[in-house]
Amino acid sequence: MFLAEEAAATASVFNGFDIFVVLFTIVIAIGVVRQILAPKKNPLAIGFGIVALAVFATMDVIMIQGWMGG
């Protein structure tokens, strides 16, 4: 138990994959905005994009809270 607590305390809260999560969130947001502003709208793409954006935005919030130690 002691070793697990020590490993958790020394582990970095920042991961290299975090940058990609933020970039994917930005790309999804751009896609949703472009679909909403398009003259011929695709409701399936808009809905799927909004759900994906909500999931990735939630991941970003939780990830950034982990960076801040909260």
Backbone as a ProteinNet text record, in pm:
[ID]
protein_1_A
[PRIMARY]
MFLAEEAAATASVFNGFDIFVVLFTIVIAIGVVRQILAPKKNPLAIGFGIVALAVFATMDVIMIQGWMGG
[TERTIARY]
83.1	0	86.9	193.3	281.3	346.3	387.2	451.6	354.5	229.5	129.6	105	100.8	80.4	200.5	318.7	439.3	445	407.7	407.4	303.9	189.9	86.3	129.9	204.2	249.4	357.5	440.9	550.4	512.3	396.6	354.3	320.4	355	325.7	177.6	120.6	-20.4	-36	73.8	69.3	115.3	38.9	70.3	84.2	167.8	187.1	61.1	-27.4	-152.9	-248.8	-228.6	-316.7	-321.5	-209.2	-204	-295.6	-294.2	-378.4	-526.2	-561.2	-701.7	-749.6	-667.1	-704.3	-714.9	-620.1	-624.5	-747.6	-782.5	-901.9	-1027.3	-1030.9	-1145.8	-1160.8	-1049	-1052.6	-1100.7	-1051	-1091.1	-1240.3	-1289	-1432.2	-1516.3	-1472.3	-1546.3	-1551.9	-1440.9	-1439.6	-1537.2	-1539.1	-1630.1	-1775.7	-1809	-1948	-1991.4	-1905.8	-1939.1	-1956.7	-1868.9	-1880.4	-2008.9	-2047.5	-2171.4	-2294.3	-2290	-2404.4	-2417.6	-2305.2	-2308.1	-2323.4	-2317.3	-2325.8	-2465.4	-2472.1	-2604.7	-2689.4	-2627	-2698.3	-2655.9	-2745.2	-2710.8	-2729.8	-2641	-2649.2	-2679.8	-2805.2	-2842.9	-2766.4	-2737.6	-2663.5	-2522.7	-2456.2	-2321.6	-2321.9	-2421.4	-2430.5	-2452.8	-2545.3	-2571.7	-2452.7	-2389.2	-2272.7	-2159.4	-2142.1	-2037.1	-2060.9	-2186.1	-2218.2	-2194.1	-2232.5	-2208.1	-2057.7	-1983	-1837.9	-1773.7	-1821	-1766.7	-1795	-1913.9	-1947.4	-1856.6	-1831.8	-1745.3	-1602.6	-1550.1	-1413.2	-1399.1	-1499.5	-1493.9	-1494.3	-1573.7	-1574.1	-1438	-1378.6	-1244.3	-1142.7	-1154.4	-1062.8	-1075.3	-1198.5	-1220.5	-1160.8	-1186.9	-1133.8	-981.5	-925.9	-781.8	-715.9	-771.7	-712.7	-726.6	-835.8	-847.3	-739.2	-704.5	-596.3	-462.2	-441.7	-317.2	-305.7	-418.8	-418.7	-416.4	-429.2	-424.6	-559.8	-666.6	-798	-876.9
-119.4	0	124.9	122.2	237.5	268.3	163.8	183.7	244	203.4	257.8	405.8	442.4	583.7	667	612	684	700.1	597	604.6	705.7	710.5	805.7	949	968.2	1102	1151.9	1061.7	1103.4	1102.6	1049	1042.9	1182.9	1208.3	1338.5	1347.2	1465.2	1483.5	1522	1560.2	1597.2	1479.9	1451.1	1341.1	1397.8	1338.4	1386.1	1378.9	1287.3	1271.7	1388	1461.2	1572.6	1677.9	1701.3	1800.3	1757.7	1628.9	1579.8	1589.7	1569.2	1581.5	1724.8	1822.1	1962.7	1993.7	1944.1	1968	1904	1781.7	1716.4	1795.1	1851.2	1931.6	2053.7	2117.8	2235	2196.1	2084.4	2039.3	2004.7	1938.7	1904.7	2031.8	2130.4	2256.4	2327.3	2328	2389	2316.6	2184.1	2106.1	2132.5	2143.6	2170.6	2308.4	2406.7	2542.3	2544.5	2476.9	2475.1	2405.6	2298.8	2229.6	2315.3	2387.5	2472.8	2588.6	2643.4	2756.7	2715.5	2586.8	2539.6	2565.2	2598	2620.9	2493.6	2379.6	2251.9	2177.4	2174.8	2119.2	1968.1	1901.6	1757.8	1736.3	1706.2	1694.1	1584.1	1473.5	1365.7	1411.6	1481.2	1530.4	1634.9	1720.2	1822.3	1756.9	1662.2	1593.2	1514.8	1439.9	1361.4	1453.7	1564.7	1659.6	1723.4	1755.5	1816.6	1717.7	1592.3	1490.9	1470.7	1459.3	1442.1	1563.2	1682.9	1803.8	1807.4	1763.7	1760	1662.1	1546.6	1446.5	1499.6	1555.4	1604.6	1727.6	1814.1	1930.2	1885.5	1783.5	1729	1669.7	1597.9	1543.1	1654.5	1763.6	1876.2	1937.8	1957.3	2016.9	1928.4	1799.1	1707.5	1701.8	1703.1	1698.6	1824	1940.2	2065.2	2075.9	2026	2022.2	1933.4	1824.7	1739.1	1809.7	1893.8	1970.8	2067.7	2126.2	2225.1	2160.9	2030.2	1961.1	1952.8	1974.6	1976.3	1862.1
0	0	0	79	88.1	-47.2	-119.5	-248.4	-349.9	-345.2	-437.6	-409.8	-284.1	-250.4	-293.6	-277.1	-317	-469.1	-542	-688.1	-737.2	-672.7	-711.7	-683.2	-576.7	-541.1	-635.9	-687.7	-774.5	-922.3	-956.7	-1096.6	-1146.7	-1270.9	-1330.8	-1365.2	-1346.4	-1379.9	-1526.6	-1592.7	-1733.2	-1817.5	-1922.1	-2011.4	-2152.6	-2234.5	-2370.5	-2454.2	-2421.2	-2494.4	-2468.1	-2359.6	-2324.2	-2434.3	-2499	-2605.9	-2720.8	-2753.5	-2861.6	-2827.1	-2703.2	-2662.1	-2683.7	-2646.5	-2666.5	-2815.5	-2895.6	-3040.4	-3104.1	-3063.6	-3116.8	-3079.8	-2960.1	-2918.3	-3008.7	-3040.6	-3127.9	-3267.9	-3319.4	-3453.1	-3456	-3352.2	-3345.8	-3339.4	-3260.8	-3249.8	-3385	-3458	-3590.9	-3683.5	-3677.6	-3760.9	-3729.6	-3601.2	-3562.7	-3612.5	-3594.6	-3639.9	-3791.7	-3863.9	-4010.7	-4055.5	-3986.6	-4022.8	-3993.3	-3882.7	-3847.3	-3946.5	-3992.6	-4084.7	-4230.9	-4259.7	-4398.9	-4454.9	-4584.6	-4644.5	-4649.1	-4675.1	-4673.3	-4547.1	-4449.7	-4318.8	-4315.6	-4240.4	-4219.4	-4071	-4036.6	-3894.9	-3821	-3890.8	-3825.5	-3789	-3879.2	-3852.6	-3741.3	-3741.6	-3637.2	-3501.4	-3493.9	-3367.2	-3316.8	-3406.9	-3368.3	-3323.5	-3393.7	-3357.2	-3222.1	-3193.4	-3064.1	-2950.5	-2970.6	-2867	-2846.7	-2957	-2946.6	-2879.7	-2914.3	-2853.7	-2703.4	-2663.3	-2520.7	-2445.8	-2506.3	-2441.9	-2429.8	-2537.5	-2534.4	-2444.8	-2441.7	-2352.7	-2206.7	-2175	-2039.3	-2004.8	-2100.4	-2078	-2054.6	-2130.2	-2113.3	-1974.8	-1929.9	-1797.8	-1689	-1695.2	-1594.4	-1600.8	-1722.4	-1741	-1684.9	-1711.4	-1663.1	-1512.1	-1456.8	-1311.4	-1251.4	-1319.3	-1272.1	-1277.9	-1379.4	-1387.3	-1270.2	-1232.2	-1126.3	-986.9	-982.9	-855	-785.6	-858.7	-795.8	-828.3
[MASK]
++++++++++++++++++++++++++++++++++++++++++++++++++++++++++++++++++++++

